Structure formats: structure tokens, C-alpha cells
């Protein structure tokens, strides 16, 4: 069956490797499954395609490890589909500006191991943006893993103390100066001393929000999500983002044979 596709693609991590998805229909299905498990009928309605067409796509996506299928606990004649892969990134317009800024950054810090180490995250995000790949989802996951690796060591007795500990750690890591714009809702501003581009700065926001979300989760026992963000400054080196306690659904990489 010929698939509807475009130049745009997204990358997903599955139990058997990375899968590139460029089919418009498959992308719509994946986006719909990010929030809830859905039946064939529900997916067909949301994607505005015939069930026979959707069924073929779903079978193919299950085979690729992008999604899984399971029986309804109340009615085994009805099946539901779940997202079991992790979004990695998506294609965007390549950026000459990001490539130029990345080269200028590298030329300034390459001879200094300490500066090079502290600039690596920005250099990578500039490189991805320059090549035309937005890695927002993976940046968020990596930031979250970074926070998890701290094992609660930044947790304080109060929310303010926890944030202050994280701010100090951020500064020592050379990731920027963090200011608290407001506590309710929790709004953080990060000032970087390294010029960025809008695309790379937006990816850095994802890393920052993932990191702070996990630090706050360890301290409060609540899961946090970023609900809004913005980049500003002539060098795109100021970012602001808002974190709020919210339920989160984290897709899990599973072996389909082990799912009951």
C-alpha cells in the first residue's frame, strides 16, 4: 500500500532500534496515542480515515515496535493501541546561522578543556539545529536523566531551598545563571553567557526543564511538566519556562511478548 508521506519525518526509539516515520497518517496516529490508548474506531475517527486503511497502518506500526495492541479488560473482543516507543526528534529547516554560531563557539573554547566541556551541550544543540534536526523530546529525557543521576542530593527542606541548590549546581556546571521569576506558578529564567540561535535555545529549554522537573520530583514527590516557555534576548541567551505539578504519561520500551 502506498503511504501518504512528506519531506517531514520524526524519529522514534523502539525496543529494536530507531525508526523513522514520514507517513502523514502514521504521524497523526502516533500523536493521538501520546495522550491516551485508543481503539481502532477511535483512531479512525480522530485521523479521519477509513478503518480498513487505519488497520493496515496499525499492523505495520505494531510490527515496527512503535505501538502495541492489547485486549480491553472489560471486553476481549475490543482491542486498544498504546504508544510504546519514545519520540527522539523531528526534521526542521537546516540553519546556516546555527552552523556558524557552532563553529565560532568551538573556535573559542576548543583549546581549553574546561570551557570545552562546559560548552558541549550548547555545541551539540547548535549542531543538531544546523543539520535540520530538532531533538526536543530527547533533550527533555536527557535533562530528566541528569536530574535523576543526582539521586536527590539537591533536595532541600523547602521548595525554595531545593531550587537554590539546583541554581548553584547549574552555575558550577557552567550551564547558566538561574533566577526565580515567580514561585506560583514556578517560573525560572536562565541567562546563558554563550550566544545561541532560537532553535538551539529552545532545545536547551527542554534539557533545563527535564532537569528541574526531576530535581523537584525528588524533593516533593510530585511530577512536574513544562507548560510554557520562551526564548528572548538579541543572542537568544535568555530562556524562561514554567513548571507545574501535573500527571505525566511516560511511554515505556517493552517487549511485546512480555506484555500481559
KAMORA-V954270 format. One line per field, one symbol per residue. ss: DSSP state (~ for helix, > for strand, _ for the rest). psi: psi as a letter, one per 40 degrees, with the letter a starting at -180 (. if undefined). burial: + if it has 9 or more other ideal C-beta (glycine too) atoms within 8 Angstrom, else -. Layout:
BEGIN
ss = ???
psi = ???
burial = ???
END
This chain:
BEGIN
ss = ____>>>>>>>>>>__>>>>>>>~~~~~~~~~~____>>~~~~~~~~___~~~~~~~~~~~~~~__>>>>>_______>>>>>__>>>>>>____~~~~~~~~~~~~~~___~~~~~~~~~~~~~~~~~~~_>>_~~~~~~~~~~~~~~_________~~~~~~~~~~~~~~~___>>>>>>___>>>>>>______~~~~~~~~~~~~~~~~~~~~~~~___>>>>>>>>>_____>>>>>>>>_______________
psi = hhihiadiiihihideahhhhehdddddddddeddiiiidddddddefiidddddddddddddeediiiiihddheehiihiheihhdaiiihihdddddddddddddedehdddddeedddddddddddefhhfdddddddddddddeefeeehadiddddddddddddddefeihhihdidhihhihhhiehiaiddddddddddddddddddddddeeihiiheiiihiidefehihihhihiiihhihhihdeeh.
burial = --------++++++----+-+++-++++++-+++---+++--++-++---+-++++++-+++--+++++--+------++++++++++++++--+--++-++--++--+-----++-++-+++-++++++-+++++++++++++++++-+---+++--+++++++++-+++--+++-+-+-----+++++++---++-++++++++++++++++++++++--++++--+-+----+++++++++------+-++-+----
END
